[in-house]
Amino acid sequence: MNKATKLVELVKADAPSEGNLEERRAKILELAQQIIAEVRGGDESDENVKSLEVAAAKVTELDQQIAAAKRSADVRAKFGGQAFDQDGQPVGTGGGSTADLPRLRLRGRAGVQAIARKMADPSGAKAIAASGDALTGVPLDGEIYEQGRVTNNALEVLPFKVRPPQYAYLRQTLRDLKAAPVAVGQLKPESKIALTQIDGKLEVIAHVSDPTPEYWLIDNSSVEGFVQTEMEYGLARAVEDQVLNGDGAGENLTGVLNTSGVVVQAFTTDATTTVRKAITKLELQGYEAGGVILNPLDWEAIELARRADGSPDLGSSIPVDRAAQRLWSLRIAVSTSVPEGTGVLFDLNALAVTGDARVRFQWSSGVSDDFARNQVRARCEGRYGLDVFRPQGIVKLDLSAA
């Protein structure tokens, strides 16, 4: 029996009358986190995703039952990082519910990320408002009318590698092979194969929200999730920008576009032809193109390009596949972090976004006079880096004719 099936059976099983709600929730979470790890590793099967959806619904139900047993708990205690069990007894050490739980990385499947958030352990500062609080006053509309979000597709196509805070790896810097026929008794030619050690470390990328009224969190159950989603979105935007454009100064990452040794492909005829020329350039060096990152305006220009007879390229057998968002059979990631007129073509084995696979999200009222004003702030952070194993396996594309 696989994990997904076990998880569904665990959710549907009748709980013993004397069963502890927290213990049952913990068992569901333990198995669910194993499945989340499989999804993180690429197993996004329908069975895995559906089992997580079923588990998330059950966890929500258990959360409601647990919250109902906490009606007498003081909501302010949670701002200090203290949580209570269903009997009203203090548990844990606080400091943020998601700090010590494995999380899907930012580039993971959005639907499963949402499920993972729903299934986060409530024993910490993240659970701000007790759902059992009885409040009166002007009711808040339960819906949050938010602004649009720009997609962060670059993080979805770039490889990801889990790293410790500090690490090192070896990169080949020279290959000068001299193999040749040799006469009897003569010295063999010497080939040179040079390696260098690259020291890497993860940098903290973080931000803090502006103050949020405590009673918004109590009166509207959507506010907490909205703020967390916004903060994680902002973190993803910052990580993407650093991975692509970081200048390496101070705590900034050295982004792909500023990495020494990457190949440059000059503009040739049009953007479509330029990408094709870059693919050949990689192949001549022994690399295989795995993906392309383009600014939305450059991808639009490619899609609207015309053939010699004036008809659109769009829908022709080559080179554009609009439905699959592919060009020359390569997946296109659209990102506003890439400057217009510039693109990135890469071998999947040439680089990797690195991190500790954790995103920390915490609430606090300990900033300035927030406590006196009945306000709280959220902090969202993660540790990330960028490893470029083979600079020659990355091509910086010039897509502008100017």
N, C-alpha and C positions, 0 to 999 in steps of 0.2 A: 504494500500500500504506500503510495507516494505522499509527500508532505501535504500537498494541496488537499487530497482526499481526507487525510487525518485531521487537517484543520477544520474542514467542513463538518466532519463527524463530531469533533470536539465542541464546535459551536452549537450543533443541534442536540447534543446529548443533554438529558435531563440532569440538572444540578441537584445534588443531595440537599435535603432540607437544612442540614446543619452546615452546608458548604459556605465558606467565606467568599464574599464577592470579590475582594481584592485578589485572593488566591486563584479563583477561576479566571479572572481577567489576566493575571500574570501568566497562566498557562497558555491562554490564547495568544497573548503577545509574544511569548517565547517562540512558539511554532511559527507565528506570522512573521517574525523578524528573520527567521531562517529562509522563508520564502521570499521576503524582500531582498535578502542578500542574493538569492538566485536571480531575481529580476535585475538587480544591479549588475550581475555578471552576464546578462544578455538573454536570460530565459524568460521572455515576456509572453509565455503561452497563455491562451485564454483561460485554461484551467487555473493557473497560478493567479491571474488577475481576478477572476471570479471568486476564488477562495478568499482573497484579501478583501474583496467587497463585502462578502458575507461576514467575515470576521470583524470588519470595521463597523458594520451595523450592530453586531452583538456587543462590541466594546462600547459603542454609544449608549446602548440600552443599559449595560452594566454601570456606565458612568452616571446615568440618571438615577439608578438605584443607590449607588454609593453616595451621590450628592444629597439624595433624600434623607440619608442617614446622618448627614452632617449639618442639619439645619441650625444646630446650636453653635456651630464653629464660627469663630470670629474671622470675617473676611480679611481684616487688616493683617492678621497673623501671616497670611500667605504672602504679603508683600515683603515680609522679612525672610522669606524662603522656607517657612515652616509649613508642613502639610500634616493632615490628620487622617487616621484610618476611619473605617466606618463606625467604630465605637467611640470616636472623638478623641482618641489617644494620638499624641504627636509621633510621627514617624520620619525617618530619613534625616538628611542633613541639609536639604534645600539646595539652592544655587541654580535652579533652572531645570525644567523637566526634560529637555531634550539634550542636555549637555553630555550625558553618558549613554545615550542610546544610539545605536547605528542608524544612520539616516541614508536615504537614497541621495546620491550626489545630485548637484543642481542640474546636470544635463540629463537626468533620468526621465522616464516616462511620466508626464505630468499627472495623469490620472492616478498612478500608483503613489506618486509623491503626496497627493492629497489624502489618500488612504493612510499612508504612513503618518501624516500629521494627525489624523483623527485618532490613530491608535497610540499616540505618544502617552507615556506614563503621566498621570495627573498629579503625582506626588511631588509637587514643587511649586515654584512661583508662577509657572505658566497658567495654572488654574486660578484665575483672578477672582471670579464671582461665584459664590455658592448659589446653585440654581434653586435652592429651597428658600432663599430670602424673599420675604413678602414685602413688596414695596408699593407705594401709591404715588400718584402724580400724573403728569402728562405722559402717556405712553409713547415710546419711540417706534417709528416704523422699523420693522425688522430687516428691511433691505438696505444695503449700502450702495449708493449710486456713485460708483467709482469711475475714474478716468480710464482711457484705453491704455494698454500695455504693448510696448514694442517687443517683438519676439527676440529671444536670445538663442537663435538656432546654431550659432557657431559652437556652443558648448555641447550641443547634441551630437555633432559629427566628429568632434575631436576626441581621441582616445583619452581615457582617464586611468591613472595609476595611484593606488593607495601608498602613501609614504609616511615614514616617521618624521618628526620635526626637522631632523638633520640627517643627511644621507650623502652617498657618493656613488658614482658610476664611472665606467671607462668608455671613452669615445675614441674611435680610430681617427687619426689625423693624417695618416700617410699610407699610401699603398703604391709601392714602386717594385713591381715584380719583374725579375730578370731571368726567369727560366728559359734555357736554351740548350741546344745540343752541346756536349762537352767531350773532347777527346780524352782517351785513356791517359791518366796521370796528370791531367790538367786541373787547375782549381775551378770549382764550381762558382758560377756567378752568385752574387749576394743580393737578395731581395730585402727591401726595407719595409717593415710594417710597424708603424708607430702608434702608440696608444697614449692617451693623457687622461688623468683623473679629473673628473668634474665634480666639484663639491656643490651640493644643493641644499636648500632649506625651504621650509614652508613659511610664508609670510601671513600675518594676521590681516585679514580684510574685514572691516567692521563698520557699523554705523549705529547711531542712537536716535530714537524717534523724538519728536517734540512731545510736550506733556499731553496726556490724555486724561480727561476727567474720570475719576474712579467710578462715578455713578453711570457713565456711559457703558462701562463694562458690565455693571450690574444690571442695568435696565435693558440692554440690548445684547443678546448672546452672540450676535454676528460681529460685533466690534473687535473682539479679541482675535478671531480668525482672520478678519480683514487686515488688521494691523500686521499680524504675522506674515500673511501673504505678501503685503506690500514691502515689508522689510526684507523678506527672502528674495523678492523680485529685484529690489535695489541691490542686494548683495550679488545676485547673478549678473546684473548689468555691470557692476564694478569688476567682477572676476573676468567677464568676457573682455572688457576694455583693457584690463591689465594683460591678459593672455595675448591679445593682438597688438596693443599699442604701447605697453609699458616701456619706459625709457631706461630702466635699470638704476635710476638715481635713488639714493636713500633706500627706502623700503619697497620701492616699486619693482615689479617683476621686469625682466627683459623680455618684451613681447616678441612674437613671431616676426613682425614687420621691422623690428630693430635688432634682430639676431644676426651676428656676423657669419658670413659664409653661405647664406641662402642664395639660391639662384635667382636671377632676374630675367624675365621675358619681356622684351620690348613690344610695343603695339605693332601688330602686323595686319593690315587690311581692315579688319573689324574685330570686335571682342570675341566672337565665336572662333574665328581663325586663330586669334592670339592664344586662347585656351588650348586649342588643338596643337599648336606649335609647342606649348609648354609641356603637354603630355609627352610629346616625342622627346623633348629635352630631358625629362626624367627617365624615360625608357633607355636612352642612350647611356645614362649613368648607372643603369642597373636597378632603378626604382620603379615602383608601380603606383600610378595616380590612384588615390582613394577618395578624394573629395575636393570640393571647391567652395570657398567662402566669398560671397559677393555682396556689395552694397545693393539694397533694393532697387535703386535707380539703374544700376548697371544690369541687373537681372531683367528689369523691365525693358531696357533697350535691346537686350538679346531676344526677348520674346516678341518684340515688335519689329524685329529686323525683317527686311524684305529680300526675297530671292531675285535673281536677275530678271525674271518676267514680271516682277512687281507684286507677286502674290506673297503672303506672309510665310515666314519660316515655320510659324506656329502650326503644329499638326502634321508637318512633313515627317517622313521616317527618320531623317536626321536633320539637324543635330539636336532639336529641342523636344523634350517630352514634358508637356505642361502638367499633366495629371500626376506624374511621379516626381516632378521638379528635378529633372535630370538633363544634363548636357554632356554629349559624347559618352553616354551611359554612366556618368558620374553624378552622385547626389550633390545638389546645390544647397548650401546653407546660406540663407539671407540674413545679413546682420548689419545694423546701422553703425556698429563699431568699426567696420572697415570703411575707410575714406572712399568717397565716390571716385571712380577712375582707377581704383586699386583692387586687386583680388589676391587670394591665396590658394594655390594648388598644392596638395601635399600627399605624400605617401603615409599611410596609416601607421607605419612603423618608424616614422621619422621623428615623431614628437609625442608628448603626452602631457595633458593637464594633470597636475598632482595635487593631492590633498589628503587629509586624515579621515575623509568620509564622514565628517560630522559637521552639522550646522547647529550652532548654539543660539537659542532664542530665550531671553529672560526678561522678566518685568522687575522694576524696582521703583520705590518712592523715595529713595535715599539721595536724590540729586537736589542740591540747593534747598529751596523751601517747598518742594513738591508735596511732602507729607502734610504740611500745614495747609496747603491749598487743595487737598483731596485729589492729587494728580499722580499719575504714574508714567513712567517711560519704558519703552522696550529697547532692548539691545539685541542685535543680530550680528553674528560673526562666524567666520570660518578661517581655516588655514589652507593656503593654496600656493602653488608654484607652477613652473613650466619647465619641463625637460625637453631639450632639443638634442636627440641622440644623433641625428644625421642631417646636418644643415643642408647638404646637397640634395636631400629628398624633399625640399620645400622650395616652391617657386613663387616669387612675388610678381604678380601680373600687372603690367601697365595696360589699362584698358581704354585709355584716352588717346585720341588721334592728335591732340594738341601737343 
